[in-house]
Amino acid sequence: MRKTINIDGRDVKLVSHGATPILYKMEFGSDFFADVIKTAKAFDGATDGENLDFNELTYEDLNQLDLSVLYQMIYILAKSGNKDIDEMYDWLSEFDEFPVLDFLPEVFEMLQQLLTRKKK
């Protein structure tokens, strides 16, 4: 799956594919699917199935959430879309603003696509 999101006035191409979990593990040493599931659980009470409602997040939800994992996921999707981007810290430092919550639904859609199969 491919998507282009706008971050701080720049178009960033995100790509997810079969190698995404392996690239994530190689880059961060953590299991991609475990991190996706843990992150999704943190947002479980704040979704109506399609839209996130951050007013519905509880302290317990936020306590389960590690924002650095979200940044890692976005980075690996961006790196898959452009192999020439800098290391994560340097790449993130290029942005004055990085409003994760603004483009989180698109990122979640891409992650969900990796976890589910299409009906035939």
C-alpha positions in Angstrom: 0.0 0.0 0.0 1.2 3.5 -0.8 0.1 6.8 0.7 1.4 10.3 0.6 0.9 12.4 3.7 1.8 16.0 4.3 4.1 16.7 7.3 5.1 20.3 8.0 4.4 21.3 4.4 6.3 18.4 2.8 4.8 15.5 1.0 6.1 12.2 2.4 5.5 9.0 0.6 4.7 6.1 2.9 4.9 2.5 1.6 4.0 -0.8 3.3 4.8 -4.2 1.9 5.6 -7.7 2.9 9.1 -6.8 4.0 8.0 -4.0 6.3 8.0 -6.2 9.5 11.5 -7.4 8.6 12.8 -3.9 7.9 11.3 -2.7 11.2 13.0 -5.6 13.1 16.4 -4.9 11.4 16.2 -1.1 12.1 14.8 -1.2 15.7 15.3 -4.7 17.0 11.7 -5.0 18.0 8.9 -7.2 16.7 6.7 -5.2 14.4 3.5 -7.1 14.9 3.8 -7.0 18.7 4.4 -3.2 18.6 1.4 -2.7 16.2 -0.9 -4.7 18.4 0.2 -3.0 21.6 -0.2 0.5 19.9 -3.7 -0.5 18.6 -4.8 -1.6 22.0 -3.9 1.8 23.4 -6.3 3.4 21.0 -9.0 0.7 21.3 -11.3 2.8 23.5 -10.9 5.9 21.3 -12.2 4.6 18.0 -15.6 4.1 16.6 -14.2 1.7 14.0 -13.1 4.4 11.6 -12.3 7.6 13.3 -10.1 8.2 16.4 -11.6 10.3 19.1 -8.8 11.4 21.3 -11.2 12.8 23.9 -12.1 9.2 24.6 -8.6 8.2 25.6 -8.2 7.3 29.2 -5.1 7.4 31.4 -4.8 3.6 31.1 -4.9 3.9 27.3 -2.1 6.5 27.3 -0.1 4.5 29.8 0.0 1.6 27.3 1.1 3.9 24.5 4.8 4.4 23.6 4.9 7.4 21.2 8.4 6.5 20.1 7.0 3.3 18.6 4.6 5.4 16.5 7.6 7.5 15.3 9.4 4.3 14.5 6.5 2.9 12.5 6.1 6.1 10.5 9.8 6.3 9.9 10.0 2.7 8.5 7.0 3.4 6.2 8.7 6.6 5.0 12.1 4.8 4.6 10.3 2.2 2.5 9.0 5.0 0.3 12.3 6.8 0.0 15.5 4.8 0.8 17.6 7.9 0.7 16.1 9.5 3.8 18.4 10.1 6.8 18.6 8.1 9.9 15.4 8.5 12.1 16.7 11.1 14.5 18.1 13.3 11.7 15.0 12.8 9.5 12.6 13.8 12.3 14.8 16.8 13.1 14.2 18.1 9.6 10.6 18.9 10.6 9.6 21.9 12.7 6.3 20.2 13.4 5.4 16.5 13.3 1.7 16.3 14.1 1.4 12.5 14.5 -2.3 12.7 15.4 -3.1 14.5 12.2 -2.1 11.6 10.0 -2.4 8.7 12.4 -5.6 7.3 10.7 -3.7 6.9 7.4 -0.8 5.2 9.2 -3.2 2.9 11.1 -4.9 1.9 7.8 -1.5 0.9 6.3 -0.6 -1.1 9.4 -4.0 -2.8 9.5 -3.5 -3.8 5.8 -0.3 -5.7 6.8 -2.3 -7.6 9.5 -5.3 -8.6 7.5 -6.0 -10.4 4.2 -8.4 -9.4 1.5 -11.6 -11.4 1.0 -11.7 -13.3 -2.2 
